[in-house]
Amino acid sequence: MSDRIIDQGSDDAERVAELALRPKNLTEFVGQTRVRDQLNLLLSAAKERKSCADHVLFSGPPGLGKTTLAMIVATEMDSPIRITSGPAIQHAGDLASILSSLVEGEILFLDEIHRMSRPAEEMLYLAMEDFRVDVIVGKGAGATSIPLELPHFTLVGATTRAGLLPSPLRDRFGFTAQLDFYDADELAQIIKRSADLLEITIEQPAIVEISSRSRGTPRVANRLLRRVRDYAQVNKEKVVKLEHAQAALKIYEVDEIGLDRLDKAVLTALIKNFNGGPVGVSTLAMAVGEEIETIESLAEPFLVRMGFLARTPRGRVATASGWAHLGLKAPLSAQIGTDVSLFDQDPDIAQ
């Protein structure tokens, strides 16, 4: 299991800290201007009509604010919110139980909606469109379907892999928002706000340093801020300065652009063990002692976004930029660009 400090589940104290830093309404929410304006229009219109808002789907990488926005929807609509996740709903009966207990106008937040079972998914179609479910009573030839009316509710779905959602489900959402990575200025605003809430006195150069290493992700920015705070506290520093931020992030192996221990291990293994690839992800995972899912969900997205790694039908390939980041000279094939034939198929099939 990776010991990285970012993009991974935290303990109870960390979760409490994250909840405390979440903005409570759209006015407090920093970044995602386009999504924020669209959502504000949707919710304002629903409140004027005194009706439930249309179903909403948030998609994007982890840590960009999907759960926070779901909670903001409930706050803005002055409605209770029920929170569950796709992996928790493995049977249609699980979903029927949740839906039947909702109250009028309630927000149902379904995280990782792409991981819901197919029978539950098909039940959700009818619930979203007609606000009813058909409950099957009995078995075999004697089975009967009993329609169960549901109160009007708003489903807020969140997914990191929108492409896995079937079209009938996507089409039933009235509003779909794709969340983008944050720029450094937006992350600096988030870090400053979080520092104020945590009562941390921090200088602007330290804020800029943390934001530049936060991978464009507010969740990462807040976690790095708390680790820098820990460093300052242990060293009896009342004001967090640039050198404190740099020293703390060095301890946690987060480099100048945000690569952490796992990212560097994957890139180093790809280049030094396999001469830059191509190599299958399963072989790469064994080389760094991690699970395939860990590599695919935690390390690869950022390495691909930074242009250090490419996913091809023949396997993972290090780019010239990846070689340069490790201070190594790339072979001629990487310098002039990887053979175009590597990229002429679906990159997701290379295992």
Residue pairs with C-beta under 8 A, 6 or more apart in sequence:
1 291
1 294
2 8
2 261
2 262
2 290
2 294
2 298
3 261
4 260
4 261
4 262
4 298
5 223
5 224
5 227
5 252
5 254
5 260
6 215
6 217
6 219
6 220
6 223
6 224
6 254
6 260
7 62
7 63
7 217
7 219
7 220
7 297
7 298
8 298
10 18
10 223
14 223
14 226
17 198
17 222
17 226
18 219
18 222
20 197
21 193
21 194
21 197
21 198
21 222
22 68
22 71
23 29
23 30
23 68
23 72
24 71
24 72
24 75
25 72
25 75
25 76
26 36
26 39
26 40
26 72
26 76
28 193
29 36
29 65
29 68
29 69
29 72
30 186
30 189
30 190
30 193
30 218
31 65
31 182
31 186
31 189
31 190
31 218
32 64
32 65
32 69
32 179
32 180
32 182
35 69
35 177
35 178
35 179
38 175
38 177
39 56
39 69
39 73
39 175
39 177
40 76
42 53
42 54
42 56
42 174
42 175
43 53
43 73
43 76
43 77
46 52
46 53
46 54
46 77
47 76
47 77
51 152
52 77
52 105
52 152
52 153
52 154
53 73
53 77
53 154
53 174
54 154
54 173
54 174
54 175
55 128
55 154
55 155
55 156
55 157
55 172
55 173
55 174
55 175
56 70
56 73
56 154
56 155
56 156
56 157
56 173
56 174
56 175
56 176
56 177
57 113
57 156
57 157
57 158
57 159
57 162
57 165
57 170
57 173
57 175
57 176
57 177
58 66
58 69
58 70
58 156
58 157
58 158
58 159
58 177
58 179
59 66
59 158
59 159
59 160
59 161
59 162
59 176
59 177
59 178
59 179
60 66
60 160
60 178
60 179
60 180
61 160
61 179
61 181
61 217
61 301
62 160
62 217
62 219
63 217
63 218
63 219
63 220
64 179
64 180
64 181
64 182
64 217
64 218
64 219
65 179
65 218
66 111
66 158
66 179
67 109
67 111
67 158
69 156
69 177
70 81
70 83
70 107
70 109
70 156
70 158
71 81
71 109
73 81
73 107
73 154
73 156
74 80
74 81
74 107
74 109
77 105
77 107
77 154
79 105
79 106
79 107
79 154
80 103
80 106
80 107
81 106
81 107
81 108
81 109
82 98
82 102
82 106
82 107
82 108
82 109
83 109
83 111
84 98
84 108
84 109
84 110
84 111
85 110
85 111
85 112
85 115
86 110
86 111
86 112
86 113
86 114
86 115
86 116
87 112
87 115
87 116
88 94
89 95
89 98
89 110
89 116
89 117
89 120
90 117
90 120
91 117
91 119
91 120
92 117
92 119
92 120
92 122
92 123
94 120
95 116
95 120
95 123
95 124
95 127
95 133
96 123
96 133
96 135
96 148
98 108
99 108
99 127
99 133
99 150
99 153
100 133
100 148
100 150
102 108
102 150
102 151
102 153
103 151
104 151
104 152
104 153
105 151
105 152
105 153
105 154
106 151
106 153
106 154
107 153
107 154
107 156
108 153
108 154
108 155
108 156
109 156
109 157
109 158
110 116
110 155
110 156
110 157
110 158
111 158
112 158
112 159
112 160
113 157
113 158
113 159
113 165
113 169
114 159
114 160
114 161
114 162
114 164
114 165
116 124
121 166
121 169
123 133
123 134
124 155
124 169
125 168
125 169
125 172
126 132
126 133
126 134
127 133
127 150
127 155
128 155
128 172
128 173
129 172
131 149
131 150
131 151
131 152
131 153
132 147
132 148
132 149
132 150
133 147
133 148
133 150
134 145
134 146
134 147
134 148
135 145
135 146
135 147
135 148
136 143
136 144
136 145
136 146
137 143
137 144
137 145
137 146
138 144
155 173
157 173
159 165
162 170
162 176
162 178
170 176
181 215
181 216
181 217
181 305
182 190
182 216
182 217
182 218
183 216
184 208
184 211
184 212
185 211
187 210
187 211
187 214
187 216
187 218
187 221
188 207
188 208
188 211
190 218
190 221
190 222
191 202
191 207
191 210
191 211
191 214
191 221
191 222
191 225
192 202
192 207
194 221
194 222
194 225
195 201
195 202
195 207
195 225
195 240
198 225
198 226
198 229
200 225
200 229
200 232
200 240
201 238
201 239
201 240
202 225
202 228
202 239
202 240
203 239
203 240
203 241
203 242
205 241
205 242
206 228
206 240
206 241
206 242
206 244
206 245
209 242
209 245
209 246
209 249
210 221
210 224
210 225
210 228
210 245
210 249
211 221
212 256
212 257
212 258
213 224
213 249
213 254
213 255
213 256
213 257
213 258
214 220
214 221
214 224
214 258
215 258
215 302
220 258
224 249
224 252
224 254
227 248
227 249
227 252
228 240
228 244
228 245
228 248
228 249
229 240
230 248
231 237
231 244
231 247
231 248
231 251
232 238
232 239
232 240
232 244
232 248
235 244
237 244
252 260
253 260
253 261
253 264
254 260
255 264
257 306
257 325
258 302
259 267
259 302
259 303
259 306
259 325
262 288
262 290
262 294
262 298
262 299
263 299
263 302
263 303
264 326
265 288
265 290
266 284
266 288
266 295
266 299
266 300
266 303
266 309
267 303
267 308
267 309
267 318
267 322
267 325
267 326
268 326
269 284
269 287
269 288
270 276
270 277
270 279
270 284
270 309
270 316
270 317
270 318
270 322
271 318
271 322
271 323
271 326
271 328
273 287
274 283
274 284
274 287
275 331
276 317
276 318
276 322
276 323
276 330
276 331
276 333
276 334
277 315
277 316
277 317
277 318
278 312
278 314
278 315
278 316
278 317
278 342
278 350
279 315
279 316
280 315
280 316
280 350
280 351
281 292
281 295
281 296
281 300
281 315
281 316
281 350
281 351
282 292
282 351
283 315
284 295
284 316
285 291
285 292
285 294
285 295
288 295
300 309
300 311
300 316
303 309
303 322
304 310
304 311
306 321
307 319
307 321
307 322
308 318
308 319
308 321
308 322
308 325
309 316
309 317
309 318
309 319
309 322
310 316
310 317
310 318
310 319
310 338
310 342
310 343
310 347
311 347
311 348
311 350
312 338
312 342
312 343
312 345
312 347
312 350
313 342
313 343
313 344
313 345
313 346
313 347
313 349
313 350
314 342
314 350
315 350
316 350
317 334
317 338
317 342
318 330
318 334
319 330
319 334
319 338
320 330
320 334
320 335
320 337
322 330
323 329
323 330
323 334
324 330
333 339
